[in-house]
């Protein structure tokens, strides 16, 4: 009586004989040897040639280089600048730029042809920043900071002409709390983070923003004139700290310090926020060493050094 293995070998030999593909003479076929040596399994998809792979990688690299160049520029750029800086062929540069504009990753300056970051790219950047701050190390820094200063702290960044909160931890032991969610937006001219970004950005970009900024009076303490705001920004540049003296919300005081990258770029801002009855500007100043230590930790995390 044939066992299971013998039956399988017999069927295999029968198939080989039908196709004239008998096993090599002199070798006793075993369970793993009965298939013809020239029988191969074809790949499901054709292999990508090395030249095609390099070409695809080149297109991706060029696309990312264009986005990076526009995002890092202190003013709108034109296609000729992109071509010269990145050494791109004219046809390639215009084709990629037109695609980015059509998709919303880049936008053209009103009335001109120069390029700026578009809404879709801004949304993508915010998502990346929010994800990086919500990872365990970055959010843990904010948690520890709140435990030390016993007040609400948040991280914000600049999006067009507003401040966007990308992470926030509330001090939950006080009866009076300030409720702002991640993704909330606040004005530039009357918030601590907003004034910090205005003060530390390149002068050309600051002038362009201020020329179009509405100095709306949110409270009686809001700075309402451009000369007064420019004086405040000079002080911020000198001290590297910005204060909101009840300028956005009545009865609320804030202090913000920069999160600086290894090359001196402003990555984000870290702020403490509390009701005036608990924290005036002088008390906020006492927290600055703790805030700055936390800002250095966040910079290291954002740039992958931790």
ChimeraX attribute file (.defattr): number of C-alpha atoms within 10 A of each C-alpha:
attribute: neighborCount
match mode: 1-to-1
recipient: residues
	/A:1	5
	/A:2	8
	/A:3	7
	/A:4	9
	/A:5	10
	/A:6	13
	/A:7	12
	/A:8	14
	/A:9	18
	/A:10	14
	/A:11	12
	/A:12	18
	/A:13	20
	/A:14	14
	/A:15	14
	/A:16	16
	/A:17	12
	/A:18	10
	/A:19	9
	/A:20	10
	/A:21	16
	/A:22	17
	/A:23	18
	/A:24	12
	/A:25	7
	/A:26	6
	/A:27	9
	/A:28	10
	/A:29	14
	/A:30	11
	/A:31	12
	/A:32	7
	/A:33	13
	/A:34	20
	/A:35	19
	/A:36	14
	/A:37	11
	/A:38	7
	/A:39	8
	/A:40	8
	/A:41	6
	/A:42	7
	/A:43	7
	/A:44	6
	/A:45	6
	/A:46	7
	/A:47	7
	/A:48	8
	/A:49	9
	/A:50	9
	/A:51	9
	/A:52	10
	/A:53	10
	/A:54	11
	/A:55	12
	/A:56	11
	/A:57	12
	/A:58	12
	/A:59	13
	/A:60	11
	/A:61	11
	/A:62	17
	/A:63	17
	/A:64	11
	/A:65	15
	/A:66	21
	/A:67	18
	/A:68	12
	/A:69	14
	/A:70	20
	/A:71	20
	/A:72	11
	/A:73	13
	/A:74	14
	/A:75	15
	/A:76	18
	/A:77	18
	/A:78	16
	/A:79	17
	/A:80	14
	/A:81	13
	/A:82	22
	/A:83	17
	/A:84	11
	/A:85	12
	/A:86	14
	/A:87	11
	/A:88	16
	/A:89	11
	/A:90	13
	/A:91	9
	/A:92	14
	/A:93	19
	/A:94	16
	/A:95	10
	/A:96	15
	/A:97	21
	/A:98	14
	/A:99	13
	/A:100	20
	/A:101	17
	/A:102	11
	/A:103	14
	/A:104	15
	/A:105	19
	/A:106	24
	/A:107	22
	/A:108	16
	/A:109	14
	/A:110	9
	/A:111	6
	/A:112	9
	/A:113	13
	/A:114	16
	/A:115	21
	/A:116	23
	/A:117	24
	/A:118	19
	/A:119	16
	/A:120	16
	/A:121	19
	/A:122	17
	/A:123	13
	/A:124	12
	/A:125	14
	/A:126	19
	/A:127	14
	/A:128	13
	/A:129	18
	/A:130	18
	/A:131	13
	/A:132	20
	/A:133	22
	/A:134	16
	/A:135	11
	/A:136	9
	/A:137	16
	/A:138	21
	/A:139	18
	/A:140	15
	/A:141	18
	/A:142	27
	/A:143	17
	/A:144	13
	/A:145	23
	/A:146	21
	/A:147	13
	/A:148	12
	/A:149	16
	/A:150	16
	/A:151	21
	/A:152	25
	/A:153	24
	/A:154	23
	/A:155	28
	/A:156	30
	/A:157	23
	/A:158	23
	/A:159	17
	/A:160	13
	/A:161	17
	/A:162	19
	/A:163	25
	/A:164	23
	/A:165	25
	/A:166	24
	/A:167	24
	/A:168	25
	/A:169	22
	/A:170	20
	/A:171	20
	/A:172	13
	/A:173	9
	/A:174	10
	/A:175	6
	/A:176	11
	/A:177	15
	/A:178	13
	/A:179	9
	/A:180	14
	/A:181	14
	/A:182	15
	/A:183	16
	/A:184	14
	/A:185	18
	/A:186	20
	/A:187	21
	/A:188	26
	/A:189	31
	/A:190	26
	/A:191	26
	/A:192	30
	/A:193	36
	/A:194	25
	/A:195	25
	/A:196	28
	/A:197	30
	/A:198	25
	/A:199	23
	/A:200	18
	/A:201	15
	/A:202	13
	/A:203	12
	/A:204	10
	/A:205	15
	/A:206	16
	/A:207	13
	/A:208	11
	/A:209	15
	/A:210	17
	/A:211	10
	/A:212	9
	/A:213	14
	/A:214	14
	/A:215	17
	/A:216	14
	/A:217	15
	/A:218	16
	/A:219	14
	/A:220	12
	/A:221	15
	/A:222	21
	/A:223	20
	/A:224	16
	/A:225	12
	/A:226	15
	/A:227	10
	/A:228	10
	/A:229	20
	/A:230	15
	/A:231	10
	/A:232	18
	/A:233	22
	/A:234	14
	/A:235	14
	/A:236	21
	/A:237	17
	/A:238	10
	/A:239	10
	/A:240	15
	/A:241	23
	/A:242	25
	/A:243	26
	/A:244	23
	/A:245	22
	/A:246	21
	/A:247	22
	/A:248	25
	/A:249	18
	/A:250	15
	/A:251	16
	/A:252	19
	/A:253	25
	/A:254	27
	/A:255	26
	/A:256	31
	/A:257	27
	/A:258	26
	/A:259	26
	/A:260	17
	/A:261	16
	/A:262	10
	/A:263	6
	/A:264	8
	/A:265	13
	/A:266	18
	/A:267	19
	/A:268	25
	/A:269	26
	/A:270	25
	/A:271	24
	/A:272	28
	/A:273	23
	/A:274	22
	/A:275	19
	/A:276	16
	/A:277	9
	/A:278	13
	/A:279	18
	/A:280	18
	/A:281	14
	/A:282	8
	/A:283	11
	/A:284	20
	/A:285	14
	/A:286	11
	/A:287	15
	/A:288	17
	/A:289	11
	/A:290	12
	/A:291	27
	/A:292	18
	/A:293	13
	/A:294	20
	/A:295	25
	/A:296	15
	/A:297	18
	/A:298	30
	/A:299	22
	/A:300	17
	/A:301	17
	/A:302	19
	/A:303	12
	/A:304	9
	/A:305	9
	/A:306	11
